[in-house]
Amino acid sequence: MTNNNSSTNPIPNFYRASATDFKKIPGSSIAYWVSERVAQIFLNTQKFEDIGKTRRGLQTGDSERFIRKWFEIEANNIGDSLDKESAKTSGIKWFLFNSGGSYRKWYGNIEDVVNWKNDGQEIKATGKAIIPSENLYFKEAITWPKVSSGKCSFRWFTDGIIPGDAGPCFYDDSKLLKTVLCFANSKISLVFLSFLSPTLNFEVGVMAKMPIIEIESTKTKSLFQNCVSSAKSDWDSYETSWDFTTLPLLQPEYRQPTLRETYTKLRAHWKEMTLEMQRLEEENNRIFIEAYGLQDELTPDVPLAEITLTCNPHYRYNGDKSAEELEALLLTDTVKEFISYAVGCMFGRYSLDKPGLVLANQGEKIGDYLKQVTEPSFMPDADNIIPILEDEYFEDDIVDRFKEFLNVTFGKEKLSENLDFIGEALGGNGKKSSESVIREYFLKSFYKDHLKMYKKRPIYWLFTSGKGRAFNALVYMHRYNRETLAKMRTDYLLELEGKLDAKKEMIKSDIGKDAQEKVRLKKMIEELMAYDEVLKGKADAYIEIDLDDGVVANYAKFEGLVEKI
């Protein structure tokens, strides 16, 4: 196969290739630029299908009914690390489900669960599902997204996960799983895929034809372990991971006297982690480039933007941004994640004294928390209603609770310094106090960020009176009960109405700023009264929810009371 693009060639970029060359490539893909060496690899090398199985995953036939985000439902009803037979007899309804996901290598993207109770009884009963290779469910595998908008990425997952149609898998019959993953995430595989599947649709038939050379196991075993371990550590550092335990900012190895100093140390670790992953991936590329004899065609270099760790801003934030812009974005998001975790502790979903989930099952109360955390350093909210208001009207005001959280985690003597750091990270420019910036964030942006983090399946629900935002309160869906709305009305809404009315009556003047404030308070009271009409009706209905129904169905029951998604 030759390139006839020369000064004597009248047709630029003209290639001459024989039909024999094309026939060496499975499916005879028309890849005119393929070198003779690559064509020989396809002719002489074993394929994925020779050493294992490439298989499609489960199509439920009704994803709205049978698939959820894992954080929507009860943690106790999610199966973890089970084999097929033990899953069948466990009585558990939901199991981790591989739905493909975005570009990420080595590990991650497991956020969904599927209803596979009693071996998928409900799914099978519909007659609509497509259930290929059921005998391979719950087995260790390598997965990739069936459809990608760019480069394909490959991830390992352990036993106990059901594959979905959007995340086809490779199952190993010859104990070469580690080698296959290292090869799949190398530059070599991207070259082969570029002509095996130029449409970016990576079906199992395409992957079955990938040529694989067996590499010395000690080399790939070490690379596999280091790359997967690093990617897993990164994935599990965020609360949407099923294996999340605590925030990196609060881990002992990074803790410093202040939040600013702690972030600086953590950021240095993230940089080292990213550079080490880059080194490992380039070593991986060198090994396979040499094994396939393609040193003259490929280099091992991997740009930082392709190091798929969430802590790596070059990957996390798309677009052409300066180093300064990337650092600012990462700092802001890390502080927002700290705030989100603090809110989780306020509700008892998390605890500073116990790793992982605490209250994560339907209707759990403070008593359930105290059974797990007998001497809490930070107590969760008693009634599962946390007000977000323009001022401190209640003792469980969210900004006050956040300050309390900071006192416990970094000490009272550092509170002012830590508030300033958080205010700066949230965009404060010094014109407002840090506390005001933080209150404004809770009022205007926290819920938007929560919806983004939880993929429009919020676990903390924002009850709000509307455009004027005279009344706002967060409720944790797992702790919701049929009396929550009545308590919200009597203990918060009506009491706030009374406090605002008293505040208005204290203003004696009817001119200037006093007059404007009276008008403003009057509008707020009117908004509260209108909201109360809806809230009273819903409270009197004693609405029940079922976490198994998911956020979409349950959230709709509170239409008119909650922020629209």
C-alpha positions as CSV (number, residue, x, y, z in Angstrom):
1,M,0.0,0.0,0.0
2,T,1.8,3.2,-1.2
3,N,1.2,6.9,-1.0
4,N,1.6,8.5,-4.4
5,N,1.4,12.0,-3.1
6,S,4.6,13.6,-4.5
7,S,5.6,16.5,-6.6
8,T,5.2,14.4,-9.8
9,N,1.7,13.2,-8.8
10,P,-1.0,15.5,-10.2
11,I,-3.6,14.2,-7.7
12,P,-2.8,15.2,-4.0
13,N,-3.3,12.6,-1.2
14,F,-3.6,9.8,-3.8
15,Y,-3.0,6.3,-2.5
16,R,-2.5,3.1,-4.4
17,A,-3.6,-0.1,-2.6
18,S,-4.4,-3.6,-3.7
19,A,-7.6,-5.5,-3.0
20,T,-5.4,-8.1,-1.3
21,D,-4.4,-5.5,1.3
22,F,-8.0,-4.7,2.1
23,K,-9.0,-8.3,2.5
24,K,-6.5,-8.7,5.4
25,I,-8.8,-6.4,7.4
26,P,-11.9,-8.0,8.9
27,G,-15.0,-6.9,6.9
28,S,-12.7,-5.6,4.2
29,S,-13.0,-2.0,5.5
30,I,-12.0,0.6,3.0
31,A,-9.1,2.1,4.9
32,Y,-6.8,3.2,2.1
33,W,-4.2,4.7,4.5
34,V,-3.6,1.5,6.4
35,S,0.1,0.5,6.3
36,E,1.4,-2.9,5.2
37,R,2.4,-3.6,8.8
38,V,-1.1,-3.0,10.1
39,A,-2.6,-5.1,7.4
40,Q,-0.1,-7.9,8.3
41,I,-1.2,-7.6,12.0
42,F,-4.8,-8.3,11.0
43,L,-3.7,-11.3,8.9
44,N,-1.5,-13.0,11.5
45,T,-2.8,-12.0,14.9
46,Q,-5.4,-13.7,17.1
47,K,-8.6,-11.7,17.7
48,F,-10.7,-10.9,20.8
49,E,-13.1,-13.5,19.7
50,D,-10.4,-16.1,19.8
51,I,-9.6,-15.6,23.5
52,G,-12.9,-14.5,25.0
53,K,-16.5,-13.3,24.3
54,T,-17.7,-9.9,23.2
55,R,-21.3,-9.7,24.2
56,R,-24.2,-7.2,24.2
57,G,-25.9,-6.3,27.5
58,L,-29.5,-6.2,28.7
59,Q,-32.3,-4.2,27.1
60,T,-35.1,-3.9,29.6
61,G,-37.7,-2.7,27.1
62,D,-38.9,-0.1,29.6
63,S,-36.0,1.9,31.1
64,E,-38.3,4.3,32.9
65,R,-39.8,1.4,34.9
66,F,-36.8,-0.8,35.4
67,I,-33.7,1.5,35.6
68,R,-32.8,4.1,38.3
69,K,-29.8,6.1,39.5
70,W,-28.5,4.2,42.5
71,F,-28.9,7.2,44.8
72,E,-32.7,7.5,44.1
73,I,-33.6,4.4,46.0
74,E,-32.9,2.6,49.3
75,A,-29.3,1.6,49.9
76,N,-30.4,-1.6,51.7
77,N,-32.2,-2.7,48.5
78,I,-29.1,-2.6,46.3
79,G,-27.2,-5.8,45.7
80,D,-23.4,-5.5,45.7
81,S,-20.7,-8.0,44.6
82,L,-23.1,-10.9,44.3
83,D,-23.0,-13.8,41.8
84,K,-26.0,-14.7,39.7
85,E,-27.3,-17.4,42.0
86,S,-26.9,-15.5,45.3
87,A,-28.5,-12.5,43.6
88,K,-31.5,-14.6,42.7
89,T,-32.1,-15.9,46.2
90,S,-31.2,-12.6,48.0
91,G,-34.6,-11.0,47.7
92,I,-32.9,-7.8,46.7
93,K,-34.5,-5.8,44.0
94,W,-31.9,-3.5,42.5
95,F,-28.4,-4.3,41.2
96,L,-25.6,-2.2,39.8
97,F,-26.1,-1.7,36.0
98,N,-23.5,-0.7,33.4
99,S,-25.0,1.9,31.0
100,G,-21.9,2.9,29.1
101,G,-21.3,6.5,29.9
102,S,-19.0,9.3,28.8
103,Y,-15.3,9.1,27.8
104,R,-13.5,7.7,30.8
105,K,-10.7,5.0,30.9
106,W,-9.9,2.2,33.3
107,Y,-12.7,2.5,35.9
108,G,-16.0,4.3,36.7
109,N,-19.3,5.4,35.1
110,I,-21.4,2.9,37.2
111,E,-24.3,5.1,38.4
112,D,-27.3,3.1,37.5
113,V,-29.2,0.2,39.0
114,V,-31.7,-2.2,37.4
115,N,-34.6,-4.1,38.8
116,W,-33.4,-7.7,38.6
117,K,-35.3,-9.1,41.6
118,N,-35.8,-12.9,41.4
119,D,-33.6,-13.2,38.4
120,G,-35.3,-10.4,36.5
121,Q,-38.8,-11.8,36.9
122,E,-40.6,-8.5,36.3
123,I,-38.5,-7.6,33.3
124,K,-39.0,-11.0,31.7
125,A,-42.7,-10.9,32.3
126,T,-43.2,-7.9,30.0
127,G,-42.1,-9.9,26.9
128,K,-40.3,-6.7,25.7
129,A,-36.8,-7.3,27.0
130,I,-33.8,-8.5,25.1
131,I,-31.6,-10.6,27.4
132,P,-28.5,-11.9,25.6
133,S,-25.8,-13.9,27.4
134,E,-27.6,-14.0,30.7
135,N,-25.2,-16.6,32.0
136,L,-22.5,-13.9,32.0
137,Y,-24.3,-11.4,34.2
138,F,-22.6,-10.5,37.5
139,K,-19.2,-11.5,36.1
140,E,-16.0,-9.5,35.9
141,A,-15.6,-7.8,32.5
142,I,-14.2,-5.0,30.4
143,T,-16.7,-2.6,29.0
144,W,-16.9,0.3,26.6
145,P,-19.7,2.6,25.3
146,K,-21.6,1.2,22.4
147,V,-21.8,4.7,20.9
148,S,-19.3,7.4,21.4
149,S,-19.0,11.0,20.2
150,G,-15.2,10.7,20.0
151,K,-12.6,8.3,21.1
152,C,-13.6,4.9,22.6
153,S,-12.6,4.2,26.2
154,F,-12.5,1.0,28.1
155,R,-13.1,0.2,31.8
156,W,-12.9,-2.7,34.1
157,F,-15.7,-3.7,36.5
158,T,-15.7,-6.3,39.1
159,D,-18.1,-9.1,39.8
160,G,-21.7,-8.2,40.7
161,I,-22.7,-5.8,37.9
162,I,-25.2,-6.4,35.1
163,P,-24.3,-5.2,31.7
164,G,-26.7,-2.9,29.8
165,D,-27.1,-2.6,26.0
166,A,-25.3,0.7,26.0
167,G,-22.3,-0.9,27.7
168,P,-21.3,-4.1,25.9
169,C,-18.6,-6.2,27.4
170,F,-15.6,-8.5,26.9
171,Y,-15.5,-11.6,29.0
172,D,-12.2,-13.5,29.3
173,D,-11.9,-17.2,28.7
174,S,-8.1,-17.3,28.9
175,K,-7.1,-15.1,31.9
176,L,-6.0,-12.3,29.6
177,L,-8.4,-9.7,30.9
178,K,-5.7,-7.4,32.3
179,T,-3.7,-7.5,29.0
180,V,-6.9,-6.8,27.0
181,L,-7.8,-3.7,29.1
182,C,-4.2,-2.3,28.8
183,F,-4.2,-3.0,25.0
184,A,-7.7,-1.5,24.6
185,N,-6.7,1.7,26.3
186,S,-3.5,2.1,24.2
187,K,-3.0,4.1,21.0
188,I,-2.8,0.8,19.1
189,S,-6.5,-0.1,19.7
190,L,-7.6,3.4,18.6
191,V,-5.8,2.9,15.3
192,F,-7.5,-0.4,14.7
193,L,-10.9,1.0,15.7
194,S,-10.6,4.0,13.4
195,F,-11.1,1.8,10.4
196,L,-13.0,-1.1,12.0
197,S,-15.6,1.3,13.1
198,P,-15.2,4.8,11.5
199,T,-18.8,5.7,12.4
200,L,-18.0,5.6,16.2
201,N,-20.5,2.8,16.8
202,F,-18.6,0.2,18.7
203,E,-20.8,-2.9,18.4
204,V,-19.7,-6.3,19.8
205,G,-19.0,-7.6,16.3
206,V,-16.4,-4.8,15.7
207,M,-14.7,-5.6,19.0
208,A,-14.6,-9.3,18.3
209,K,-12.2,-8.6,15.4
210,M,-9.7,-6.6,17.4
211,P,-6.2,-8.2,17.0
212,I,-4.5,-8.9,20.4
213,I,-0.9,-9.9,21.0
214,E,-0.2,-11.6,24.3
215,I,2.2,-9.5,26.3
216,E,4.3,-10.7,29.3
217,S,1.8,-10.8,32.1
218,T,4.0,-9.1,34.7
219,K,4.1,-5.9,32.6
220,T,0.4,-5.6,32.0
221,K,-0.6,-6.8,35.5
222,S,1.3,-4.0,37.1
223,L,-0.1,-1.4,34.6
224,F,-3.6,-2.7,35.1
225,Q,-3.4,-2.6,38.9
226,N,-1.9,0.9,39.0
227,C,-4.2,2.5,36.4
228,V,-7.4,0.9,37.7
229,S,-6.5,1.7,41.3
230,S,-5.9,5.3,40.5
231,A,-9.0,5.7,38.4
232,K,-11.1,4.0,41.1
233,S,-9.7,6.2,43.8
234,D,-10.6,9.2,41.7
235,W,-14.1,8.0,40.9
236,D,-14.8,7.1,44.5
237,S,-13.8,10.6,45.7
238,Y,-17.2,12.0,44.5
239,E,-20.5,11.3,46.3
240,T,-22.3,10.0,43.2
241,S,-20.1,6.9,43.4
242,W,-21.6,3.9,45.1
243,D,-18.3,3.3,46.9
244,F,-17.9,6.9,48.1
245,T,-16.9,7.1,51.8
246,T,-15.8,10.6,52.5
247,L,-14.6,13.8,51.0
248,P,-10.8,14.0,50.1
249,L,-10.7,17.5,51.7
250,L,-11.5,15.8,55.0
251,Q,-9.2,12.8,54.7
252,P,-6.4,12.9,57.4
253,E,-3.5,12.7,54.9
254,Y,-4.5,16.1,53.4
255,R,-5.8,17.9,56.5
256,Q,-4.1,21.1,57.4
257,P,-5.1,23.9,59.8
258,T,-7.2,25.7,57.3
259,L,-9.4,24.8,54.3
260,R,-7.1,26.8,52.0
261,E,-4.0,25.0,53.1
262,T,-5.8,21.7,52.9
263,Y,-6.9,22.4,49.3
264,T,-3.4,23.3,48.4
265,K,-2.0,20.0,49.6
266,L,-4.8,18.0,48.0
267,R,-4.3,19.9,44.7
268,A,-0.6,19.0,44.8
269,H,-1.6,15.3,45.2
270,W,-4.0,15.5,42.3
271,K,-1.3,17.0,40.1
272,E,1.0,14.1,41.0
273,M,-1.8,11.6,40.5
274,T,-2.5,13.0,37.0
275,L,1.2,13.1,36.0
276,E,1.7,9.5,37.3
277,M,-1.3,8.3,35.3
278,Q,0.1,10.1,32.2
279,R,3.4,8.3,32.8
280,L,1.7,4.9,33.1
281,E,-0.4,5.4,30.0
282,E,2.7,6.4,28.0
283,E,4.5,3.3,29.3
284,N,1.5,1.3,28.3
285,N,1.6,2.8,24.8
286,R,5.3,2.0,24.5
287,I,4.9,-1.6,25.4
288,F,2.1,-2.2,22.8
289,I,3.7,-0.1,20.1
290,E,6.9,-2.2,20.4
291,A,4.9,-5.4,20.6
292,Y,3.0,-4.6,17.4
293,G,6.1,-3.2,15.6
294,L,4.6,0.2,15.0
295,Q,7.4,2.4,16.3
296,D,7.7,4.1,12.9
297,E,4.0,5.0,12.9
298,L,3.1,5.9,16.4
299,T,4.5,7.8,19.4
300,P,3.5,6.9,23.0
301,D,2.6,10.5,24.0
302,V,-0.7,11.1,25.8
303,P,-2.0,14.7,26.2
304,L,-3.2,15.7,29.6
305,A,-6.7,16.2,28.3
306,E,-6.9,12.4,27.7
307,I,-6.0,11.5,31.3
308,T,-9.5,10.8,32.4
309,L,-9.4,11.6,36.1
310,T,-12.1,14.0,37.4
311,C,-9.4,15.7,39.5
312,N,-7.6,16.6,36.3
313,P,-9.0,19.9,35.0
314,H,-7.6,19.4,31.5
315,Y,-10.0,16.5,31.1
316,R,-12.8,17.7,33.3
317,Y,-13.4,21.0,31.5
318,N,-13.8,21.0,27.8
319,G,-12.6,23.8,25.6
320,D,-9.6,25.9,25.1
321,K,-8.9,27.4,28.6
322,S,-5.8,28.8,30.2
323,A,-4.1,27.1,33.1
324,E,-5.4,29.9,35.4
325,E,-9.0,29.4,34.2
326,L,-8.7,25.6,34.7
327,E,-7.4,26.1,38.3
328,A,-10.2,28.5,39.1
329,L,-12.8,26.1,37.8
330,L,-11.4,23.2,39.8
331,L,-11.2,25.2,43.0
332,T,-14.8,26.4,42.7
333,D,-16.1,22.9,42.0
334,T,-14.1,21.4,44.8
335,V,-15.6,24.0,47.3
336,K,-19.1,23.3,45.9
337,E,-18.5,19.6,46.5
338,F,-17.4,20.4,50.1
339,I,-20.7,22.4,50.6
340,S,-22.7,19.5,49.1
341,Y,-21.1,17.0,51.5
342,A,-21.8,19.4,54.4
343,V,-25.5,19.5,53.4
344,G,-25.4,15.7,53.3
345,C,-24.1,15.7,56.9
346,M,-26.8,18.2,57.9
347,F,-29.4,15.6,56.7
348,G,-27.6,12.6,58.2
349,R,-26.9,11.0,54.8
350,Y,-23.3,11.2,55.8
351,S,-21.5,11.6,59.0
352,L,-18.1,13.0,60.0
353,D,-17.8,10.1,62.4
354,K,-18.6,7.2,60.1
355,P,-17.5,6.5,56.5
356,G,-20.0,6.0,53.7
357,L,-23.8,6.3,53.8
358,V,-25.6,6.5,57.2
359,L,-29.3,7.5,56.6
360,A,-30.0,6.2,53.1
361,N,-33.2,4.2,53.5
362,Q,-36.8,5.2,53.3
363,G,-38.3,7.0,56.3
364,E,-35.2,6.8,58.5
365,K,-35.0,9.1,61.5
366,I,-32.5,10.6,63.9
367,G,-32.9,7.5,66.1
368,D,-31.6,5.4,63.2
369,Y,-28.6,7.7,62.9
370,L,-27.7,7.5,66.6
371,K,-27.7,3.7,66.4
372,Q,-24.9,4.0,63.9
373,V,-23.2,7.1,65.3
374,T,-23.5,7.0,69.0
375,E,-21.5,10.2,69.8
376,P,-21.8,12.5,66.7
377,S,-19.5,15.4,66.5
378,F,-22.0,17.1,64.1
379,M,-25.7,16.4,64.7
380,P,-28.1,16.1,61.7
381,D,-31.2,18.2,61.4
382,A,-33.9,16.9,63.7
383,D,-37.0,17.4,61.4
384,N,-35.4,17.0,57.9
385,I,-36.4,20.5,56.9
386,I,-33.6,23.0,56.4
387,P,-34.6,26.6,55.6
388,I,-32.7,28.7,53.0
389,L,-33.8,32.2,53.5
390,E,-32.6,35.8,53.0
391,D,-31.7,36.1,56.7
392,E,-31.3,34.0,59.8
393,Y,-34.9,33.5,60.8
394,F,-34.6,29.9,62.3
395,E,-32.0,28.2,64.4
396,D,-31.4,25.6,61.7
397,D,-30.8,28.2,59.0
398,I,-28.6,26.6,56.4
399,V,-25.8,29.2,56.6
400,D,-25.7,28.8,60.4
401,R,-25.6,25.1,60.1
402,F,-22.8,25.4,57.5
403,K,-20.8,27.6,59.8
404,E,-21.3,25.0,62.6
405,F,-20.0,22.3,60.1
406,L,-16.9,24.4,59.5
407,N,-16.3,24.9,63.2
408,V,-16.4,21.1,63.7
409,T,-14.2,20.3,60.8
410,F,-11.6,23.0,60.9
411,G,-12.1,24.7,64.3
412,K,-13.9,27.9,65.5
413,E,-10.7,29.9,65.6
414,K,-10.3,29.4,61.8
415,L,-14.0,30.1,60.9
416,S,-13.5,33.6,59.5
417,E,-10.5,32.6,57.4
418,N,-12.3,29.5,56.1
419,L,-15.4,31.5,55.2
420,D,-13.3,34.0,53.3
421,F,-11.6,31.2,51.3
422,I,-15.1,29.7,50.4
423,G,-16.4,33.1,49.5
424,E,-13.5,33.8,47.2
425,A,-13.9,30.4,45.5
426,L,-17.6,31.1,45.0
427,G,-16.8,34.3,43.1
428,G,-16.8,36.8,45.9
429,N,-15.0,40.0,45.0
430,G,-14.7,41.6,48.4
431,K,-17.7,43.9,48.0
432,K,-19.9,41.6,50.1
433,S,-19.1,39.7,53.2
434,S,-18.1,36.1,52.7
435,E,-21.1,35.0,54.7
436,S,-23.4,37.0,52.3
437,V,-21.7,35.4,49.3
438,I,-22.3,31.9,50.8
439,R,-26.0,32.7,51.6
440,E,-26.5,34.0,48.1
441,Y,-25.0,30.8,46.7
442,F,-27.4,28.7,48.7
443,L,-30.3,30.9,47.6
444,K,-29.5,31.1,43.9
445,S,-27.1,28.4,42.8
446,F,-26.9,25.4,45.2
447,Y,-29.9,23.6,43.8
448,K,-28.8,24.1,40.2
449,D,-25.5,22.5,41.1
450,H,-27.2,19.7,43.0
451,L,-29.3,18.9,39.9
452,K,-26.2,18.9,37.8
453,M,-24.3,16.6,40.2
454,Y,-27.2,14.2,40.5
455,K,-28.1,14.1,36.8
456,K,-31.5,15.7,37.4
457,R,-32.4,13.1,40.0
458,P,-32.1,15.3,43.1
459,I,-32.1,13.6,46.5
460,Y,-32.4,17.0,48.4
461,W,-35.7,18.6,47.2
462,L,-36.1,22.4,47.1
463,F,-39.5,23.5,48.3
464,T,-39.8,27.1,47.2
465,S,-42.6,29.8,47.1
466,G,-41.7,30.9,43.6
467,K,-40.1,33.8,41.8
468,G,-39.6,36.0,44.8
469,R,-38.1,33.1,46.8
470,A,-39.6,34.4,50.0
471,F,-39.6,30.8,51.3
472,N,-37.2,28.0,50.5
473,A,-36.4,24.8,52.3
474,L,-34.5,21.6,51.5
475,V,-35.9,18.2,52.4
476,Y,-34.0,14.9,52.0
477,M,-36.2,12.5,50.1
478,H,-35.0,9.4,52.0
479,R,-36.1,10.9,55.3
480,Y,-39.4,12.3,54.0
481,N,-42.6,11.1,55.7
482,R,-46.3,11.9,55.2
483,E,-46.2,14.5,58.0
484,T,-43.2,16.5,56.6
485,L,-45.4,19.0,54.8
486,A,-47.6,19.7,57.8
487,K,-44.5,20.4,59.9
488,M,-43.0,22.6,57.2
489,R,-46.2,24.6,57.1
490,T,-46.7,25.1,60.8
491,D,-43.1,25.3,62.0
492,Y,-41.6,27.3,59.1
493,L,-43.9,28.9,56.6
494,L,-46.5,30.3,59.0
495,E,-43.9,31.3,61.5
496,L,-41.9,33.1,58.8
497,E,-45.0,34.9,57.7
498,G,-45.5,36.1,61.3
499,K,-41.9,37.2,61.6
500,L,-42.0,39.2,58.3
501,D,-45.3,40.8,59.3
502,A,-43.8,41.9,62.7
503,K,-40.8,43.2,60.8
504,K,-43.0,45.3,58.5
505,E,-45.0,46.7,61.4
506,M,-41.8,47.8,63.2
507,I,-41.1,50.2,60.3
508,K,-42.8,53.4,61.2
509,S,-41.7,55.7,58.4
510,D,-43.4,55.7,55.0
511,I,-40.8,57.5,53.1
512,G,-37.5,56.6,51.3
513,K,-35.9,53.3,52.0
514,D,-38.3,52.5,54.8
515,A,-41.2,52.7,52.3
516,Q,-39.4,50.5,49.8
517,E,-38.7,47.9,52.5
518,K,-42.4,47.9,53.6
519,V,-43.4,47.3,50.0
520,R,-40.9,44.5,49.6
521,L,-42.0,42.8,52.8
522,K,-45.6,43.1,51.8
523,K,-44.9,41.3,48.5
524,M,-43.0,38.6,50.4
525,I,-45.9,38.0,52.8
526,E,-48.4,37.9,49.8
527,E,-46.1,35.3,48.2
528,L,-46.1,33.2,51.4
529,M,-49.9,33.4,51.7
530,A,-50.3,32.2,48.1
531,Y,-47.8,29.4,48.7
532,D,-49.6,28.4,51.8
533,E,-52.8,27.7,49.9
534,V,-51.0,25.0,47.9
535,L,-48.9,23.7,50.8
536,K,-52.0,23.3,53.1
537,G,-53.8,21.2,50.5
538,K,-50.8,18.9,50.0
539,A,-50.1,18.7,53.7
540,D,-53.7,17.7,54.4
541,A,-53.4,15.0,51.8
542,Y,-50.6,13.3,53.8
543,I,-48.7,12.3,50.6
544,E,-46.7,9.1,50.7
545,I,-43.7,8.4,48.4
546,D,-42.0,5.1,47.4
547,L,-38.3,5.4,46.7
548,D,-38.5,2.5,44.3
549,D,-40.7,4.7,42.0
550,G,-37.7,7.0,41.5
551,V,-37.3,10.8,41.7
552,V,-39.3,11.6,38.6
553,A,-42.5,9.9,39.8
554,N,-42.2,11.0,43.4
555,Y,-41.2,14.6,42.7
556,A,-44.3,15.1,40.5
557,K,-46.5,14.6,43.5
558,F,-45.3,17.9,44.9
559,E,-45.8,20.0,41.7
560,G,-46.4,23.6,42.7
561,L,-44.4,23.3,45.8
562,V,-40.9,22.3,44.5
563,E,-38.5,23.9,42.1
564,K,-39.1,22.8,38.6
565,I,-36.5,20.5,37.1
